[in-house]
Amino acid sequence: MNPNPLPVLAAHAAGWRDRPWPAGLEHHARRALLDWFAATLPGTVRPPATLMAAALADERGEGRAVCYVDGRRGSARHAALLNAVASHAVEFDDIHRDSGLHPGSPTVSAALAVAQAQGAGMDALLRAMAAGYEVGGRIALAIQPSHYRYWHTTATVGTIAAATAAALLLGCDTTRLAHAISLSATMAGGLQQAFRGEGMSKPLHPGHAAMAGILAARSAAAGVTGAPDVLHGRAGFAAATSEDAGKWERALDGLDEHFVIGAITFKNHGCCGHIFPALDGMIALRERRPFRPEEVVSLHIAGYRATAEMCDRPAVSTEQEARFSAQFCVATLLHHGAVRLDAFSAERLSDPALHAFMPKVSVSLAPDLADAYPRRRAARLRLVLADGTIIEHEQPIRKGDPEDPLTDAELDAKFHELAEPVIGHSAATALRRMVRDGEALPGILGEEASAAP
């Protein structure tokens, strides 16, 4: 019989209110916050966030939370919804590799909005983020990998992570934190099919998660109760969304010793993370034996299930499809040297050279790599060149994973690359310094007093 994880996770989350920071972990939390801004700011100036900001303007409400999509203050739920949508739009947001959760989009969006609304400081925000990442990441561990066949973990578990972070900022004790987690679990949703084809659904997933998480947290803070067995019960969250009632012993292993926010992958490419092993493998191949795109006869990518099922897209016509196409992203890397924001411009999407190269790339499932997912994200490449050369390579990890993390300098460079086109060099520099070293929260970007009142 599985143990009830809810009281254990709630007690752990409550402990973040005043526990001493484990060595180096505050720095990891600040890195996660900086990366959230890097991923979010490009999304604030494009659909679906811009469309939703206009459609929901009359629902802004009163408050001190900043909506970075339009640079105005309002209610925490309104700001969290739109900021989280923006944060997931360009596919540069962080990943907890071992659980498959993108924790930053829903968790930071909810936590920052509530912290601004409460007038909290940086330390309280970072602690709430750490609690949300931990609870979310561990619940996701309990239900993977089967959960990811039909459900989008960032939408489902992201709701719980957001609720945890918000509840801590709202002053919930262990009991009410448990109720916040319980209430959020029954609000969770988000389908894989929503982003396996066309449409703008995917960024709405963390948006709803952040907004619903705050709703659950505020309800719990007001005394609303949830079901104590909602996570592990026979008809509970794990049973409904995975192959069993959850692998809770594994999920709780090392609690209070190893921390999710210290083991985050920060993206080094602007596309679906399931393509990263192939892209990093191609970079390694070219370092071993330089070649030009026109020399390639064929490239075969053998990967884990999500790579094979989600990213085998030999023809694309939209930005959404291209971000999830191994063929398009490999072609872009080889022709232009990187897969960044400009990879999905209208000019690139219609580039005949890229579309001519894409049929050379094939994708298949490697059963042993599928069995090792999600803790191992690998790909096997077989490259055939026109002179008859055949090069095989296995890429065991991704650049940005905990084993090969982005350095602080690399993360700062990513932030400036993505933030400066939106807010300018001076504002980006001020924001980076505030996140890296400040004690006050960022507010409306560009204001002279860039801190929440």
URTANOR-V723657 format. One record per residue. N is the residue number from 1. PHI is phi in whole degrees, 0 to 359 (999 if undefined). OMEGA is omega in whole degrees, -180 to 180 (* if undefined). NEAR is the number of other ideal C-beta (glycine too) atoms within 12 Angstrom. Layout:
n=N phi=PHI omega=OMEGA near=NEAR
n=N phi=PHI omega=OMEGA near=NEAR
This chain:
n=1 phi=999 omega=179 near=12
n=2 phi=294 omega=174 near=26
n=3 phi=290 omega=176 near=22
n=4 phi=278 omega=-177 near=26
n=5 phi=281 omega=-171 near=41
n=6 phi=300 omega=-179 near=43
n=7 phi=295 omega=179 near=24
n=8 phi=293 omega=-180 near=31
n=9 phi=292 omega=179 near=47
n=10 phi=295 omega=179 near=39
n=11 phi=295 omega=178 near=28
n=12 phi=297 omega=-179 near=36
n=13 phi=299 omega=-180 near=50
n=14 phi=298 omega=-179 near=31
n=15 phi=295 omega=-180 near=27
n=16 phi=290 omega=-178 near=42
n=17 phi=297 omega=-175 near=28
n=18 phi=218 omega=179 near=12
n=19 phi=291 omega=173 near=21
n=20 phi=298 omega=178 near=13
n=21 phi=292 omega=171 near=21
n=22 phi=302 omega=-174 near=21
n=23 phi=307 omega=174 near=10
n=24 phi=81 omega=-171 near=15
n=25 phi=283 omega=176 near=30
n=26 phi=300 omega=178 near=29
n=27 phi=298 omega=177 near=23
n=28 phi=298 omega=180 near=32
n=29 phi=295 omega=177 near=42
n=30 phi=294 omega=175 near=38
n=31 phi=299 omega=180 near=40
n=32 phi=296 omega=179 near=49
n=33 phi=293 omega=178 near=48
n=34 phi=297 omega=180 near=42
n=35 phi=294 omega=176 near=45
n=36 phi=298 omega=177 near=53
n=37 phi=296 omega=179 near=48
n=38 phi=299 omega=-179 near=46
n=39 phi=285 omega=-172 near=45
n=40 phi=281 omega=-170 near=50
n=41 phi=301 omega=176 near=42
n=42 phi=298 omega=-180 near=37
n=43 phi=284 omega=-179 near=44
n=44 phi=285 omega=-176 near=40
n=45 phi=245 omega=-179 near=25
n=46 phi=216 omega=174 near=28
n=47 phi=294 omega=4 near=25
n=48 phi=274 omega=-175 near=33
n=49 phi=298 omega=-179 near=39
n=50 phi=295 omega=178 near=25
n=51 phi=296 omega=-178 near=23
n=52 phi=289 omega=178 near=32
n=53 phi=300 omega=178 near=32
n=54 phi=291 omega=-177 near=17
n=55 phi=291 omega=-174 near=19
n=56 phi=254 omega=-177 near=28
n=57 phi=303 omega=-179 near=18
n=58 phi=284 omega=179 near=10
n=59 phi=253 omega=-176 near=20
n=60 phi=303 omega=-179 near=26
n=61 phi=75 omega=179 near=22
n=62 phi=266 omega=177 near=15
n=63 phi=159 omega=-175 near=26
n=64 phi=249 omega=179 near=28
n=65 phi=283 omega=-176 near=43
n=66 phi=264 omega=170 near=42
n=67 phi=269 omega=-176 near=45
n=68 phi=283 omega=177 near=46
n=69 phi=288 omega=179 near=43
n=70 phi=238 omega=175 near=27
n=71 phi=71 omega=-179 near=26
n=72 phi=238 omega=179 near=27
n=73 phi=268 omega=178 near=25
n=74 phi=185 omega=-178 near=32
n=75 phi=288 omega=-179 near=28
n=76 phi=296 omega=-178 near=44
n=77 phi=295 omega=179 near=38
n=78 phi=296 omega=-179 near=41
n=79 phi=296 omega=-178 near=50
n=80 phi=297 omega=179 near=53
n=81 phi=302 omega=-174 near=46
n=82 phi=288 omega=178 near=49
n=83 phi=295 omega=180 near=54
n=84 phi=291 omega=174 near=56
n=85 phi=300 omega=-180 near=47
n=86 phi=298 omega=-173 near=47
n=87 phi=290 omega=-176 near=54
n=88 phi=251 omega=-170 near=51
n=89 phi=286 omega=-175 near=43
n=90 phi=254 omega=173 near=44
n=91 phi=59 omega=176 near=41
n=92 phi=246 omega=-175 near=46
n=93 phi=278 omega=-169 near=49
n=94 phi=290 omega=-176 near=52
n=95 phi=221 omega=163 near=42
n=96 phi=266 omega=-171 near=45
n=97 phi=306 omega=-171 near=41
n=98 phi=293 omega=-179 near=33
n=99 phi=247 omega=-179 near=41
n=100 phi=79 omega=-179 near=42
n=101 phi=269 omega=166 near=53
n=102 phi=269 omega=-171 near=51
n=103 phi=285 omega=-172 near=60
n=104 phi=297 omega=-174 near=50
n=105 phi=308 omega=180 near=60
n=106 phi=282 omega=-171 near=61
n=107 phi=286 omega=-180 near=63
n=108 phi=293 omega=180 near=58
n=109 phi=300 omega=179 near=63
n=110 phi=290 omega=-175 near=60
n=111 phi=295 omega=-179 near=55
n=112 phi=296 omega=-180 near=49
n=113 phi=297 omega=180 near=52
n=114 phi=291 omega=179 near=51
n=115 phi=299 omega=177 near=42
n=116 phi=297 omega=180 near=42
n=117 phi=296 omega=-178 near=36
n=118 phi=274 omega=-175 near=29
n=119 phi=73 omega=-179 near=20
n=120 phi=280 omega=179 near=34
n=121 phi=258 omega=-176 near=22
n=122 phi=297 omega=-177 near=28
n=123 phi=298 omega=179 near=26
n=124 phi=296 omega=178 near=32
n=125 phi=298 omega=-177 near=45
n=126 phi=297 omega=178 near=41
n=127 phi=294 omega=178 near=37
n=128 phi=296 omega=176 near=52
n=129 phi=300 omega=-179 near=54
n=130 phi=300 omega=179 near=45
n=131 phi=295 omega=-179 near=51
n=132 phi=295 omega=177 near=60
n=133 phi=300 omega=-176 near=52
n=134 phi=294 omega=-179 near=53
n=135 phi=295 omega=180 near=58
n=136 phi=297 omega=-178 near=55
n=137 phi=299 omega=-177 near=50
n=138 phi=285 omega=175 near=48
n=139 phi=294 omega=178 near=55
n=140 phi=296 omega=177 near=50
n=141 phi=302 omega=-176 near=40
n=142 phi=291 omega=-172 near=45
n=143 phi=246 omega=180 near=44
n=144 phi=270 omega=3 near=37
n=145 phi=270 omega=-172 near=31
n=146 phi=295 omega=-180 near=27
n=147 phi=304 omega=-172 near=38
n=148 phi=283 omega=177 near=35
n=149 phi=288 omega=-177 near=24
n=150 phi=235 omega=-172 near=23
n=151 phi=244 omega=174 near=34
n=152 phi=266 omega=-172 near=39
n=153 phi=302 omega=-179 near=48
n=154 phi=295 omega=177 near=52
n=155 phi=279 omega=-175 near=47
n=156 phi=278 omega=-180 near=45
n=157 phi=294 omega=177 near=57
n=158 phi=302 omega=176 near=57
n=159 phi=298 omega=-179 near=55
n=160 phi=290 omega=178 near=61
n=161 phi=298 omega=179 near=60
n=162 phi=296 omega=179 near=64
n=163 phi=297 omega=180 near=57
n=164 phi=299 omega=-179 near=62
n=165 phi=297 omega=-180 near=58
n=166 phi=295 omega=-179 near=58
n=167 phi=296 omega=178 near=50
n=168 phi=297 omega=179 near=49
n=169 phi=293 omega=179 near=46
n=170 phi=277 omega=176 near=37
n=171 phi=84 omega=-179 near=23
n=172 phi=294 omega=174 near=39
n=173 phi=278 omega=-176 near=21
n=174 phi=303 omega=-178 near=27
n=175 phi=296 omega=-178 near=23
n=176 phi=285 omega=172 near=32
n=177 phi=297 omega=177 near=43
n=178 phi=298 omega=178 near=39
n=179 phi=293 omega=178 near=36
n=180 phi=297 omega=177 near=55
n=181 phi=298 omega=-179 near=57
n=182 phi=297 omega=-180 near=43
n=183 phi=296 omega=-178 near=41
n=184 phi=292 omega=-178 near=54
n=185 phi=298 omega=-178 near=49
n=186 phi=274 omega=174 near=30
n=187 phi=263 omega=-171 near=34
n=188 phi=283 omega=176 near=44
n=189 phi=188 omega=179 near=29
n=190 phi=148 omega=-170 near=36
n=191 phi=262 omega=175 near=25
n=192 phi=303 omega=-175 near=29
n=193 phi=299 omega=-179 near=17
n=194 phi=297 omega=-180 near=24
n=195 phi=230 omega=175 near=34
n=196 phi=269 omega=178 near=24
n=197 phi=216 omega=-177 near=20
n=198 phi=275 omega=174 near=18
n=199 phi=111 omega=-177 near=20
n=200 phi=250 omega=-171 near=25
n=201 phi=296 omega=-168 near=26
n=202 phi=303 omega=180 near=41
n=203 phi=296 omega=177 near=51
n=204 phi=292 omega=-179 near=39
n=205 phi=299 omega=177 near=43
n=206 phi=293 omega=176 near=55
n=207 phi=300 omega=178 near=48
n=208 phi=296 omega=-179 near=40
n=209 phi=299 omega=-180 near=56
n=210 phi=295 omega=-179 near=59
n=211 phi=294 omega=180 near=42
n=212 phi=292 omega=177 near=40
n=213 phi=298 omega=177 near=57
n=214 phi=294 omega=177 near=52
n=215 phi=301 omega=179 near=35
n=216 phi=296 omega=-178 near=45
n=217 phi=295 omega=180 near=52
n=218 phi=292 omega=177 near=35
n=219 phi=295 omega=179 near=29
n=220 phi=297 omega=179 near=37
n=221 phi=298 omega=179 near=28
n=222 phi=274 omega=178 near=18
n=223 phi=108 omega=177 near=15
n=224 phi=288 omega=-176 near=22
n=225 phi=254 omega=177 near=19
n=226 phi=241 omega=-179 near=34
n=227 phi=285 omega=-176 near=23
n=228 phi=291 omega=-179 near=21
n=229 phi=250 omega=-173 near=27
n=230 phi=292 omega=-179 near=36
n=231 phi=279 omega=-170 near=48
n=232 phi=248 omega=-177 near=36
n=233 phi=293 omega=-176 near=25
n=234 phi=300 omega=177 near=17
n=235 phi=241 omega=-176 near=16
n=236 phi=270 omega=-173 near=32
n=237 phi=300 omega=-177 near=39
n=238 phi=294 omega=-179 near=39
n=239 phi=296 omega=-177 near=24
n=240 phi=282 omega=-171 near=26
n=241 phi=238 omega=177 near=38
n=242 phi=212 omega=-173 near=33
n=243 phi=283 omega=178 near=18
n=244 phi=212 omega=-178 near=21
n=245 phi=272 omega=174 near=29
n=246 phi=105 omega=178 near=40
n=247 phi=264 omega=-169 near=28
n=248 phi=285 omega=177 near=33
n=249 phi=300 omega=178 near=19
n=250 phi=295 omega=-177 near=23
n=251 phi=295 omega=-176 near=38
n=252 phi=269 omega=-179 near=31
n=253 phi=297 omega=178 near=18
n=254 phi=78 omega=176 near=19
n=255 phi=301 omega=-176 near=28
n=256 phi=75 omega=178 near=22
n=257 phi=238 omega=179 near=13
n=258 phi=240 omega=-169 near=21
n=259 phi=240 omega=-177 near=36
n=260 phi=301 omega=-175 near=47
n=261 phi=292 omega=175 near=47
n=262 phi=267 omega=-177 near=29
n=263 phi=229 omega=-175 near=34
n=264 phi=262 omega=173 near=44
n=265 phi=269 omega=173 near=45
n=266 phi=259 omega=-170 near=44
n=267 phi=294 omega=177 near=44
n=268 phi=250 omega=176 near=37
n=269 phi=223 omega=-176 near=39
n=270 phi=266 omega=-179 near=38
n=271 phi=211 omega=180 near=42
n=272 phi=301 omega=-178 near=42
n=273 phi=296 omega=179 near=47
n=274 phi=288 omega=176 near=43
n=275 phi=267 omega=-173 near=46
n=276 phi=305 omega=-180 near=44
n=277 phi=301 omega=178 near=47
n=278 phi=292 omega=179 near=52
n=279 phi=294 omega=179 near=47
n=280 phi=295 omega=176 near=38
n=281 phi=296 omega=178 near=38
n=282 phi=294 omega=176 near=41
n=283 phi=298 omega=179 near=27
n=284 phi=295 omega=179 near=27
n=285 phi=298 omega=-179 near=34
n=286 phi=291 omega=176 near=26
n=287 phi=289 omega=178 near=13
n=288 phi=287 omega=-176 near=16
n=289 phi=213 omega=-178 near=19
n=290 phi=303 omega=178 near=16
n=291 phi=207 omega=179 near=22
n=292 phi=260 omega=-180 near=15
n=293 phi=305 omega=-177 near=29
n=294 phi=289 omega=177 near=16
n=295 phi=278 omega=-175 near=23
n=296 phi=282 omega=172 near=34
n=297 phi=269 omega=179 near=23
n=298 phi=202 omega=173 near=24
n=299 phi=223 omega=176 near=41
n=300 phi=248 omega=179 near=31
n=301 phi=246 omega=172 near=44
n=302 phi=256 omega=-175 near=31
n=303 phi=222 omega=178 near=43
n=304 phi=277 omega=-168 near=40
n=305 phi=301 omega=-177 near=31
n=306 phi=295 omega=177 near=38
n=307 phi=297 omega=-176 near=43
n=308 phi=290 omega=-174 near=28
n=309 phi=275 omega=-173 near=26
n=310 phi=257 omega=-169 near=33
n=311 phi=247 omega=175 near=41
n=312 phi=270 omega=-176 near=34
n=313 phi=230 omega=-175 near=36
n=314 phi=288 omega=177 near=24
n=315 phi=223 omega=-180 near=19
n=316 phi=223 omega=176 near=33
n=317 phi=223 omega=-178 near=19
n=318 phi=236 omega=178 near=22
n=319 phi=300 omega=180 near=33
n=320 phi=301 omega=180 near=32
n=321 phi=296 omega=-177 near=30
n=322 phi=294 omega=179 near=39
n=323 phi=295 omega=-179 near=38
n=324 phi=247 omega=-180 near=35
n=325 phi=249 omega=176 near=43
n=326 phi=300 omega=-179 near=48
n=327 phi=298 omega=-178 near=37
n=328 phi=292 omega=-176 near=46
n=329 phi=291 omega=176 near=47
n=330 phi=295 omega=178 near=49
n=331 phi=301 omega=179 near=41
n=332 phi=296 omega=179 near=40
n=333 phi=301 omega=-176 near=37
n=334 phi=288 omega=-178 near=34
n=335 phi=273 omega=-172 near=26
n=336 phi=237 omega=172 near=24
n=337 phi=90 omega=-178 near=17
n=338 phi=196 omega=175 near=24
n=339 phi=242 omega=-178 near=40
n=340 phi=241 omega=-177 near=30
n=341 phi=300 omega=-176 near=34
n=342 phi=289 omega=179 near=23
n=343 phi=296 omega=-173 near=36
n=344 phi=244 omega=175 near=37
n=345 phi=290 omega=179 near=19
n=346 phi=300 omega=180 near=13
n=347 phi=296 omega=180 near=15
n=348 phi=291 omega=-179 near=30
n=349 phi=298 omega=-180 near=26
n=350 phi=254 omega=-177 near=17
n=351 phi=291 omega=-177 near=24
n=352 phi=296 omega=179 near=13
n=353 phi=295 omega=179 near=20
n=354 phi=292 omega=-178 near=34
n=355 phi=292 omega=177 near=24
n=356 phi=288 omega=-179 near=18
n=357 phi=281 omega=-171 near=30
n=358 phi=305 omega=179 near=35
n=359 phi=297 omega=178 near=19
n=360 phi=284 omega=-174 near=30
n=361 phi=255 omega=176 near=43
n=362 phi=237 omega=-175 near=27
n=363 phi=226 omega=176 near=40
n=364 phi=218 omega=179 near=26
n=365 phi=267 omega=172 near=25
n=366 phi=257 omega=-174 near=28
n=367 phi=305 omega=-179 near=15
n=368 phi=291 omega=176 near=16
n=369 phi=289 omega=176 near=32
n=370 phi=296 omega=-180 near=27
n=371 phi=293 omega=-178 near=15
n=372 phi=276 omega=180 near=23
n=373 phi=287 omega=8 near=34
n=374 phi=264 omega=-175 near=34
n=375 phi=291 omega=177 near=26
n=376 phi=239 omega=-180 near=25
n=377 phi=243 omega=-173 near=42
n=378 phi=235 omega=175 near=34
n=379 phi=210 omega=174 near=46
n=380 phi=248 omega=-177 near=30
n=381 phi=244 omega=173 near=39
n=382 phi=230 omega=-175 near=29
n=383 phi=253 omega=176 near=35
n=384 phi=244 omega=-179 near=22
n=385 phi=254 omega=-174 near=23
n=386 phi=297 omega=180 near=16
n=387 phi=276 omega=179 near=15
n=388 phi=93 omega=179 near=10
n=389 phi=295 omega=174 near=19
n=390 phi=240 omega=-180 near=19
n=391 phi=238 omega=176 near=29
n=392 phi=246 omega=-177 near=21
n=393 phi=207 omega=171 near=28
n=394 phi=249 omega=179 near=25
n=395 phi=261 omega=-171 near=34
n=396 phi=278 omega=-178 near=23
n=397 phi=220 omega=180 near=25
n=398 phi=246 omega=171 near=37
n=399 phi=299 omega=-176 near=31
n=400 phi=107 omega=175 near=34
n=401 phi=293 omega=-178 near=31
n=402 phi=305 omega=180 near=26
n=403 phi=284 omega=180 near=20
n=404 phi=216 omega=-171 near=23
n=405 phi=286 omega=168 near=28
n=406 phi=295 omega=174 near=31
n=407 phi=291 omega=176 near=15
n=408 phi=301 omega=179 near=22
n=409 phi=295 omega=179 near=14
n=410 phi=293 omega=178 near=22
n=411 phi=292 omega=176 near=37
n=412 phi=299 omega=180 near=28
n=413 phi=296 omega=176 near=22
n=414 phi=299 omega=180 near=39
n=415 phi=301 omega=-178 near=40
n=416 phi=294 omega=178 near=28
n=417 phi=302 omega=-175 near=27
n=418 phi=271 omega=-175 near=40
n=419 phi=273 omega=-172 near=41
n=420 phi=300 omega=178 near=26
n=421 phi=299 omega=-177 near=22
n=422 phi=264 omega=-172 near=32
n=423 phi=242 omega=179 near=31
n=424 phi=88 omega=-174 near=16
n=425 phi=294 omega=-175 near=17
n=426 phi=296 omega=-180 near=17
n=427 phi=294 omega=179 near=29
n=428 phi=295 omega=179 near=32
n=429 phi=296 omega=179 near=21
n=430 phi=297 omega=180 near=29
n=431 phi=294 omega=179 near=41
n=432 phi=300 omega=180 near=37
n=433 phi=296 omega=179 near=21
n=434 phi=295 omega=-179 near=29
n=435 phi=291 omega=-177 near=40
n=436 phi=292 omega=-169 near=27
n=437 phi=229 omega=-171 near=17
n=438 phi=281 omega=177 near=24
n=439 phi=251 omega=177 near=20
n=440 phi=262 omega=180 near=26
n=441 phi=277 omega=169 near=39
n=442 phi=300 omega=176 near=44
n=443 phi=240 omega=176 near=33
n=444 phi=287 omega=-172 near=28
n=445 phi=293 omega=180 near=35
n=446 phi=97 omega=176 near=23
n=447 phi=292 omega=-180 near=21
n=448 phi=298 omega=175 near=11
n=449 phi=259 omega=-173 near=15
n=450 phi=275 omega=178 near=28
n=451 phi=212 omega=178 near=27
n=452 phi=294 omega=180 near=33
n=453 phi=290 omega=* near=20
